[in-house]
């Protein structure tokens, strides 16, 4: 599928994108290349291929589960206007 200048103007208007007249031809060529690649990928037979969540068979490296910062709740609540039992009190906004 090949896009022309008018197609790009319509797409830009619908997407609320500001594309200058000088850029329309290059944007049309770039979008046409993307659509051509999608058509090429769609033509591949994937009937026997199992879907994957990630292309690599790796596990996510995790950091150790340990405390990295000290508890400063008392310091933060000391400057709050109102607190009670470790909670911040705020004005009621819903009646």
C-alpha positions as CSV (number, residue, x, y, z in Angstrom):
1,X,0.0,0.0,0.0
2,X,1.4,3.4,-1.0
3,X,0.2,6.6,0.6
4,X,0.0,9.9,-1.3
5,X,0.2,13.4,0.0
6,X,-3.6,13.8,0.4
7,X,-3.7,10.6,2.5
8,X,-1.1,11.9,4.8
9,X,-2.9,15.2,5.2
10,X,-6.1,13.4,6.1
11,X,-4.3,11.1,8.6
12,X,-2.5,14.1,10.2
13,X,-5.8,15.9,10.5
14,X,-7.5,12.9,12.2
15,X,-4.6,12.4,14.5
16,X,-4.4,16.1,15.3
17,X,-0.8,16.3,14.1
18,X,0.8,19.4,12.6
19,X,2.7,18.3,9.5
20,X,4.3,21.0,7.4
21,X,3.7,21.0,3.6
22,X,7.4,20.5,3.1
23,X,7.3,17.3,5.3
24,X,4.3,15.7,3.7
25,X,6.2,13.8,1.0
26,X,8.8,12.4,3.3
27,X,6.1,11.4,5.9
28,X,4.1,9.8,3.1
29,X,7.2,7.8,2.0
30,X,8.0,6.8,5.6
31,X,4.4,5.7,6.3
32,X,4.3,3.8,3.0
33,X,7.5,1.9,4.0
34,X,5.9,1.0,7.4
35,X,2.7,-0.3,5.7
36,X,4.7,-2.3,3.2
37,X,6.6,-3.9,6.1
38,X,3.4,-4.8,7.8
39,X,2.0,-6.3,4.6
40,X,5.2,-8.3,4.3
41,X,4.9,-9.6,7.9
42,X,1.2,-10.4,7.4
43,X,2.0,-12.6,4.5
44,X,4.2,-15.0,6.6
45,X,2.5,-18.2,7.7
46,X,2.4,-18.3,11.5
47,X,-0.1,-21.2,11.9
48,X,2.3,-23.5,13.8
49,X,4.1,-20.8,15.8
50,X,3.4,-20.5,19.5
51,X,2.9,-16.9,20.7
52,X,5.6,-15.6,23.0
53,X,5.6,-12.8,25.6
54,X,9.3,-12.1,25.0
55,X,11.7,-13.2,22.3
56,X,14.4,-14.2,24.7
57,X,14.2,-17.1,27.1
58,X,15.6,-15.3,30.1
59,X,14.4,-14.4,33.6
60,X,14.2,-10.9,34.9
61,X,17.2,-10.1,37.2
62,X,15.7,-8.8,40.4
63,X,17.4,-6.7,43.1
64,X,17.6,-8.0,46.6
65,X,14.4,-7.3,48.7
66,X,15.9,-5.2,51.5
67,X,15.3,-1.8,53.0
68,X,17.4,0.9,51.3
69,X,16.0,4.0,53.0
70,X,15.3,4.8,56.6
71,X,11.8,5.5,58.0
72,X,11.3,9.2,58.1
73,X,7.6,9.3,58.7
74,X,7.9,11.1,62.1
75,X,10.0,13.9,60.4
76,X,7.5,14.3,57.5
77,X,4.5,14.3,59.8
78,X,6.1,16.8,62.2
79,X,5.6,19.5,59.5
80,X,2.1,18.3,58.5
81,X,-0.8,20.5,59.6
82,X,-2.8,17.6,61.2
83,X,-1.9,13.9,61.8
84,X,-3.4,11.2,64.0
85,X,-2.1,7.7,64.7
86,X,0.5,8.0,61.9
87,X,-2.1,9.2,59.3
88,X,-2.5,12.6,57.6
89,X,-5.8,14.3,58.3
90,X,-7.2,16.2,55.3
91,X,-10.4,18.2,54.9
92,X,-13.5,16.3,53.8
93,X,-14.1,17.0,50.1
94,X,-17.2,14.7,49.4
95,X,-20.4,15.3,51.3
